[in-house]
Amino acid sequence: MAPVRGAAELTHKQKEASQRIQPKLEIVLRADSIGSLEAVSHAISEIILPEVTVSIIHSGVGAVSKSDVLLAETGSRLIVGFQVDALPGMDKVLKEHRVEVRFYEVIYTLIADIRALAQKMIPPVSEEEIIGSAKVIALFKSSRKGIITGCEVLAGFLALGERLRIISAMGPVYAGTIESLHIGNNTVQKATKGQQVGIKISAFDKAKIGDLVESFRVLPQKYRIWEPSGRIIRK
């Protein structure tokens, strides 16, 4: 099998995942006692998600105060309280600083809720839309254009500037961008089903007759991540 070229595009899902800054859910924790604080801290430390880091940036015993709000601003603006309450007048402070406080009476509810919040922060995996496919039917050498891959469009369309990959019997061997399209001696912007077209791929000259060509687009992802509400929530 020929070496895979354009690996950054062939494995864009994996590369995006590896290069993406990992989201963090950083929590300020308050509890009613040292024993409770240790138990909740340990339970939170066992929330393991490969895509999100969950951590406690500060913890203490007693009611939630303004100093906790200021500490929470350095993290995810989230305060978690276990069997405690907030000092009087905290509603206004939370709103001003856009910090959310969540109070819990049951540790299992607390852990399930924190895990659910962390999962909302997981970025989506990019999805692809195949917009055209073609079959390699000929290869041409051009003194001006290098190797021209002659294809017959089987479905959809091939268009200038769109992404494409070449797939051999053993799997993908190249991914890149359509640099130019030629029908006969004419340069075109687009080729549709049934047309025979020459594709210029300057970085790859190992295509073979019978290989499949796919043109695709990476779809934009729409998702919501958790944002602090600036208020007290009791669970």
Contacts in CASP RR format, 6 or more apart in sequence:
PFRMAT RR
TARGET T0000
AUTHOR 0000-0000-0000
METHOD contacts of the structure
MODEL  1
MAPVRGAAELTHKQKEASQRIQPKLEIVLRADSIGSLEAVSHAISEIILP
EVTVSIIHSGVGAVSKSDVLLAETGSRLIVGFQVDALPGMDKVLKEHRVE
VRFYEVIYTLIADIRALAQKMIPPVSEEEIIGSAKVIALFKSSRKGIITG
CEVLAGFLALGERLRIISAMGPVYAGTIESLHIGNNTVQKATKGQQVGIK
ISAFDKAKIGDLVESFRVLPQKYRIWEPSGRIIRK
1 168 0 8 1.000
1 170 0 8 1.000
1 171 0 8 1.000
1 173 0 8 1.000
2 168 0 8 1.000
2 173 0 8 1.000
2 206 0 8 1.000
3 173 0 8 1.000
4 10 0 8 1.000
4 172 0 8 1.000
4 173 0 8 1.000
4 174 0 8 1.000
5 173 0 8 1.000
5 174 0 8 1.000
5 175 0 8 1.000
5 203 0 8 1.000
5 204 0 8 1.000
5 206 0 8 1.000
6 174 0 8 1.000
6 175 0 8 1.000
6 176 0 8 1.000
6 203 0 8 1.000
7 175 0 8 1.000
8 15 0 8 1.000
8 175 0 8 1.000
9 163 0 8 1.000
9 165 0 8 1.000
9 175 0 8 1.000
9 176 0 8 1.000
10 165 0 8 1.000
10 172 0 8 1.000
10 174 0 8 1.000
10 175 0 8 1.000
12 126 0 8 1.000
12 218 0 8 1.000
13 125 0 8 1.000
13 126 0 8 1.000
16 126 0 8 1.000
17 51 0 8 1.000
17 125 0 8 1.000
20 123 0 8 1.000
22 51 0 8 1.000
22 52 0 8 1.000
22 53 0 8 1.000
23 51 0 8 1.000
23 52 0 8 1.000
23 53 0 8 1.000
23 121 0 8 1.000
23 122 0 8 1.000
23 123 0 8 1.000
23 225 0 8 1.000
24 52 0 8 1.000
24 53 0 8 1.000
24 54 0 8 1.000
24 55 0 8 1.000
24 75 0 8 1.000
24 76 0 8 1.000
25 52 0 8 1.000
25 53 0 8 1.000
25 54 0 8 1.000
25 55 0 8 1.000
25 76 0 8 1.000
25 78 0 8 1.000
25 114 0 8 1.000
25 117 0 8 1.000
25 118 0 8 1.000
25 121 0 8 1.000
26 55 0 8 1.000
26 56 0 8 1.000
26 57 0 8 1.000
26 74 0 8 1.000
26 75 0 8 1.000
26 76 0 8 1.000
26 78 0 8 1.000
27 44 0 8 1.000
27 54 0 8 1.000
27 55 0 8 1.000
27 56 0 8 1.000
27 57 0 8 1.000
27 76 0 8 1.000
27 78 0 8 1.000
27 79 0 8 1.000
27 80 0 8 1.000
27 114 0 8 1.000
28 56 0 8 1.000
28 57 0 8 1.000
28 58 0 8 1.000
28 59 0 8 1.000
28 68 0 8 1.000
28 71 0 8 1.000
28 72 0 8 1.000
28 75 0 8 1.000
28 78 0 8 1.000
28 79 0 8 1.000
28 80 0 8 1.000
29 37 0 8 1.000
29 40 0 8 1.000
29 41 0 8 1.000
29 44 0 8 1.000
29 56 0 8 1.000
29 58 0 8 1.000
29 59 0 8 1.000
29 60 0 8 1.000
29 79 0 8 1.000
29 80 0 8 1.000
29 81 0 8 1.000
29 82 0 8 1.000
30 59 0 8 1.000
30 60 0 8 1.000
30 61 0 8 1.000
30 62 0 8 1.000
30 63 0 8 1.000
30 64 0 8 1.000
30 68 0 8 1.000
30 79 0 8 1.000
30 80 0 8 1.000
30 81 0 8 1.000
30 82 0 8 1.000
30 84 0 8 1.000
31 37 0 8 1.000
31 40 0 8 1.000
31 59 0 8 1.000
31 60 0 8 1.000
31 61 0 8 1.000
31 62 0 8 1.000
31 81 0 8 1.000
31 82 0 8 1.000
31 83 0 8 1.000
31 84 0 8 1.000
32 61 0 8 1.000
32 62 0 8 1.000
32 82 0 8 1.000
32 83 0 8 1.000
32 84 0 8 1.000
33 61 0 8 1.000
34 61 0 8 1.000
36 82 0 8 1.000
36 83 0 8 1.000
37 59 0 8 1.000
37 60 0 8 1.000
37 61 0 8 1.000
37 82 0 8 1.000
39 107 0 8 1.000
40 80 0 8 1.000
40 82 0 8 1.000
40 107 0 8 1.000
40 110 0 8 1.000
41 56 0 8 1.000
41 59 0 8 1.000
43 107 0 8 1.000
43 110 0 8 1.000
43 111 0 8 1.000
44 54 0 8 1.000
44 56 0 8 1.000
44 111 0 8 1.000
44 114 0 8 1.000
45 56 0 8 1.000
47 54 0 8 1.000
47 111 0 8 1.000
47 114 0 8 1.000
47 115 0 8 1.000
47 118 0 8 1.000
49 115 0 8 1.000
49 118 0 8 1.000
49 119 0 8 1.000
49 122 0 8 1.000
51 121 0 8 1.000
51 122 0 8 1.000
51 123 0 8 1.000
52 118 0 8 1.000
52 119 0 8 1.000
52 121 0 8 1.000
52 122 0 8 1.000
54 114 0 8 1.000
54 115 0 8 1.000
54 118 0 8 1.000
57 71 0 8 1.000
57 74 0 8 1.000
57 75 0 8 1.000
58 68 0 8 1.000
58 71 0 8 1.000
62 84 0 8 1.000
63 84 0 8 1.000
63 85 0 8 1.000
63 86 0 8 1.000
63 87 0 8 1.000
64 79 0 8 1.000
64 81 0 8 1.000
64 84 0 8 1.000
64 85 0 8 1.000
64 86 0 8 1.000
64 87 0 8 1.000
64 90 0 8 1.000
64 101 0 8 1.000
65 86 0 8 1.000
65 87 0 8 1.000
65 90 0 8 1.000
66 87 0 8 1.000
66 90 0 8 1.000
66 93 0 8 1.000
68 79 0 8 1.000
69 79 0 8 1.000
69 90 0 8 1.000
69 93 0 8 1.000
69 94 0 8 1.000
69 97 0 8 1.000
69 99 0 8 1.000
70 97 0 8 1.000
72 78 0 8 1.000
72 79 0 8 1.000
72 97 0 8 1.000
72 99 0 8 1.000
73 97 0 8 1.000
73 99 0 8 1.000
76 228 0 8 1.000
77 97 0 8 1.000
77 98 0 8 1.000
77 99 0 8 1.000
77 100 0 8 1.000
77 228 0 8 1.000
77 230 0 8 1.000
78 99 0 8 1.000
78 100 0 8 1.000
78 102 0 8 1.000
78 117 0 8 1.000
78 228 0 8 1.000
79 99 0 8 1.000
79 100 0 8 1.000
79 101 0 8 1.000
79 102 0 8 1.000
80 101 0 8 1.000
80 102 0 8 1.000
80 104 0 8 1.000
80 110 0 8 1.000
80 114 0 8 1.000
81 101 0 8 1.000
81 102 0 8 1.000
81 103 0 8 1.000
81 104 0 8 1.000
81 110 0 8 1.000
82 103 0 8 1.000
82 104 0 8 1.000
82 105 0 8 1.000
82 107 0 8 1.000
82 110 0 8 1.000
83 104 0 8 1.000
83 105 0 8 1.000
84 103 0 8 1.000
85 103 0 8 1.000
86 101 0 8 1.000
86 103 0 8 1.000
86 232 0 8 1.000
90 101 0 8 1.000
90 232 0 8 1.000
91 231 0 8 1.000
91 232 0 8 1.000
93 99 0 8 1.000
94 100 0 8 1.000
94 101 0 8 1.000
94 230 0 8 1.000
94 231 0 8 1.000
94 232 0 8 1.000
95 230 0 8 1.000
95 231 0 8 1.000
97 230 0 8 1.000
98 228 0 8 1.000
98 230 0 8 1.000
99 228 0 8 1.000
99 230 0 8 1.000
100 228 0 8 1.000
100 229 0 8 1.000
100 230 0 8 1.000
100 231 0 8 1.000
100 232 0 8 1.000
100 233 0 8 1.000
101 231 0 8 1.000
101 232 0 8 1.000
101 233 0 8 1.000
102 110 0 8 1.000
102 113 0 8 1.000
102 232 0 8 1.000
102 233 0 8 1.000
102 234 0 8 1.000
102 235 0 8 1.000
103 232 0 8 1.000
103 233 0 8 1.000
103 234 0 8 1.000
103 235 0 8 1.000
104 110 0 8 1.000
104 113 0 8 1.000
104 235 0 8 1.000
105 235 0 8 1.000
109 235 0 8 1.000
110 235 0 8 1.000
113 235 0 8 1.000
117 226 0 8 1.000
120 224 0 8 1.000
120 225 0 8 1.000
120 226 0 8 1.000
121 225 0 8 1.000
121 226 0 8 1.000
123 221 0 8 1.000
123 223 0 8 1.000
124 221 0 8 1.000
124 223 0 8 1.000
126 218 0 8 1.000
126 219 0 8 1.000
126 221 0 8 1.000
127 218 0 8 1.000
127 219 0 8 1.000
127 221 0 8 1.000
128 216 0 8 1.000
128 217 0 8 1.000
128 218 0 8 1.000
128 219 0 8 1.000
129 216 0 8 1.000
129 217 0 8 1.000
129 219 0 8 1.000
130 214 0 8 1.000
130 215 0 8 1.000
130 216 0 8 1.000
131 156 0 8 1.000
131 157 0 8 1.000
131 159 0 8 1.000
131 162 0 8 1.000
131 215 0 8 1.000
131 216 0 8 1.000
131 217 0 8 1.000
132 153 0 8 1.000
132 154 0 8 1.000
132 155 0 8 1.000
132 156 0 8 1.000
132 157 0 8 1.000
132 158 0 8 1.000
132 214 0 8 1.000
132 215 0 8 1.000
132 216 0 8 1.000
133 153 0 8 1.000
133 154 0 8 1.000
133 155 0 8 1.000
133 156 0 8 1.000
133 212 0 8 1.000
133 213 0 8 1.000
133 214 0 8 1.000
133 215 0 8 1.000
134 151 0 8 1.000
134 152 0 8 1.000
134 153 0 8 1.000
134 154 0 8 1.000
134 158 0 8 1.000
134 191 0 8 1.000
134 197 0 8 1.000
134 212 0 8 1.000
134 213 0 8 1.000
134 215 0 8 1.000
135 151 0 8 1.000
135 152 0 8 1.000
135 154 0 8 1.000
135 210 0 8 1.000
135 211 0 8 1.000
135 212 0 8 1.000
135 213 0 8 1.000
136 149 0 8 1.000
136 150 0 8 1.000
136 151 0 8 1.000
136 166 0 8 1.000
136 207 0 8 1.000
136 208 0 8 1.000
136 209 0 8 1.000
136 210 0 8 1.000
136 211 0 8 1.000
136 212 0 8 1.000
136 213 0 8 1.000
137 150 0 8 1.000
137 151 0 8 1.000
137 152 0 8 1.000
137 196 0 8 1.000
137 209 0 8 1.000
137 210 0 8 1.000
138 150 0 8 1.000
138 209 0 8 1.000
139 147 0 8 1.000
139 148 0 8 1.000
139 149 0 8 1.000
139 150 0 8 1.000
139 207 0 8 1.000
139 208 0 8 1.000
139 209 0 8 1.000
140 147 0 8 1.000
140 148 0 8 1.000
140 150 0 8 1.000
140 198 0 8 1.000
141 147 0 8 1.000
141 148 0 8 1.000
142 148 0 8 1.000
145 180 0 8 1.000
145 182 0 8 1.000
145 200 0 8 1.000
146 200 0 8 1.000
146 202 0 8 1.000
146 205 0 8 1.000
147 201 0 8 1.000
147 205 0 8 1.000
147 207 0 8 1.000
148 182 0 8 1.000
148 198 0 8 1.000
148 199 0 8 1.000
148 200 0 8 1.000
149 166 0 8 1.000
149 198 0 8 1.000
149 199 0 8 1.000
149 200 0 8 1.000
149 201 0 8 1.000
149 207 0 8 1.000
149 213 0 8 1.000
150 196 0 8 1.000
150 197 0 8 1.000
150 198 0 8 1.000
150 199 0 8 1.000
151 158 0 8 1.000
151 196 0 8 1.000
151 197 0 8 1.000
151 198 0 8 1.000
151 199 0 8 1.000
151 213 0 8 1.000
152 194 0 8 1.000
152 195 0 8 1.000
152 196 0 8 1.000
152 197 0 8 1.000
153 191 0 8 1.000
153 192 0 8 1.000
153 193 0 8 1.000
153 194 0 8 1.000
153 195 0 8 1.000
153 196 0 8 1.000
153 197 0 8 1.000
154 193 0 8 1.000
154 194 0 8 1.000
155 193 0 8 1.000
156 192 0 8 1.000
156 193 0 8 1.000
157 190 0 8 1.000
157 191 0 8 1.000
157 192 0 8 1.000
157 193 0 8 1.000
157 215 0 8 1.000
158 164 0 8 1.000
158 178 0 8 1.000
158 181 0 8 1.000
158 190 0 8 1.000
158 191 0 8 1.000
158 197 0 8 1.000
158 199 0 8 1.000
158 213 0 8 1.000
158 215 0 8 1.000
159 178 0 8 1.000
159 181 0 8 1.000
159 189 0 8 1.000
159 190 0 8 1.000
159 191 0 8 1.000
159 215 0 8 1.000
160 178 0 8 1.000
160 179 0 8 1.000
160 180 0 8 1.000
160 181 0 8 1.000
160 188 0 8 1.000
160 189 0 8 1.000
160 190 0 8 1.000
161 177 0 8 1.000
161 178 0 8 1.000
161 179 0 8 1.000
162 177 0 8 1.000
162 178 0 8 1.000
162 215 0 8 1.000
162 216 0 8 1.000
162 217 0 8 1.000
163 175 0 8 1.000
163 176 0 8 1.000
163 177 0 8 1.000
163 178 0 8 1.000
163 215 0 8 1.000
163 216 0 8 1.000
163 217 0 8 1.000
163 218 0 8 1.000
164 175 0 8 1.000
164 176 0 8 1.000
164 177 0 8 1.000
164 178 0 8 1.000
164 199 0 8 1.000
164 213 0 8 1.000
164 214 0 8 1.000
164 215 0 8 1.000
164 216 0 8 1.000
165 172 0 8 1.000
165 174 0 8 1.000
165 175 0 8 1.000
165 176 0 8 1.000
165 213 0 8 1.000
165 214 0 8 1.000
165 216 0 8 1.000
166 172 0 8 1.000
166 173 0 8 1.000
166 174 0 8 1.000
166 175 0 8 1.000
166 201 0 8 1.000
166 204 0 8 1.000
166 207 0 8 1.000
166 211 0 8 1.000
166 212 0 8 1.000
166 213 0 8 1.000
167 173 0 8 1.000
167 211 0 8 1.000
167 212 0 8 1.000
167 213 0 8 1.000
167 214 0 8 1.000
168 208 0 8 1.000
168 211 0 8 1.000
173 204 0 8 1.000
173 206 0 8 1.000
173 207 0 8 1.000
173 211 0 8 1.000
174 201 0 8 1.000
174 203 0 8 1.000
174 204 0 8 1.000
174 206 0 8 1.000
174 207 0 8 1.000
176 201 0 8 1.000
176 203 0 8 1.000
176 204 0 8 1.000
178 199 0 8 1.000
178 200 0 8 1.000
178 201 0 8 1.000
178 215 0 8 1.000
179 199 0 8 1.000
179 200 0 8 1.000
179 201 0 8 1.000
179 202 0 8 1.000
180 187 0 8 1.000
180 199 0 8 1.000
180 200 0 8 1.000
181 187 0 8 1.000
181 188 0 8 1.000
181 189 0 8 1.000
181 190 0 8 1.000
181 191 0 8 1.000
181 197 0 8 1.000
181 198 0 8 1.000
181 199 0 8 1.000
181 200 0 8 1.000
182 188 0 8 1.000
182 197 0 8 1.000
182 198 0 8 1.000
182 200 0 8 1.000
183 191 0 8 1.000
183 195 0 8 1.000
183 196 0 8 1.000
183 197 0 8 1.000
183 198 0 8 1.000
188 197 0 8 1.000
191 197 0 8 1.000
199 213 0 8 1.000
201 207 0 8 1.000
END
